[in-house]
Amino acid sequence: MANKFYTVLSGSFVGPGDAVIGVGGTVVLPDDVAVRFRNQLLEIKQSPAPVAAPAKPSGAGKEGRDV
């Protein structure tokens, strides 16, 4: 079972490092836990990850070894 991302609609949840995640925050939960709190959560539908564009050189950096 994969974890999914949810937006908190009401209440609060404890996230990693005991951080409290309140209304409007994003929490990652397994399906079985999310079902229990379904009235407090909205699943975030994730689209495929965008393809990262290659970094453009700034032209300000040096080339070769730093001496």
N, C-alpha and C positions, 0 to 999 in steps of 0.2 A: 504494500500500500504506500503510495507516494504522498508526501505532504503537499498541501495546496496553500495558496495565499488567500487571505480573507481580510476585508475591511471591517473594522469593529463599528457596529451601528449603535450599540448601547452597552453599558457596563464597562468593564475593564478586564484585561487578561494579563498574566505574568509571562513575559517573554524571556529570552536568553539573558543570563546575568541578573535575574530577578528584576528586570526593568518592567515597570507597569506600562501597559499599552492601553490607552483610553480611546474614546470615541474618535473616529476618523483615522486611527492608526492602522497599521498593517501587521497582521500576525500570521505565522505559519503554523498550521495544525494538521494532524493526520485526519483522515475522513471520519473515523469513529468518534473522535472528540468533537469535530465540527458539527456532526449530526446532533449531538446533545445540546449544542448552543446555536442551532440553526436560526433561531429567532433574533439572535444578537449579531449575526454575521452576514456578510455579503461576499460571495466567492468572486475573486478577481480572475476573469478569463484572460489567460496569457496568450498573446499572439506569438508567433515564431520570433525568435530573437533577430533583430536587424543585423545585417552584415556590416561589420565595422569597416569604416573607410581607412585606407592606409594613412599613417601620419605623414604630414607634409613637413619637410625640413624648414626650419625658420630662417636659415641663412646666417644666423648670428653665431652659430657654434663653430668651433674649430674642427678641422679635419685632421686625422692622424693622431699620433701619440701626444699626450700632454707632457711637456718637458719642463 
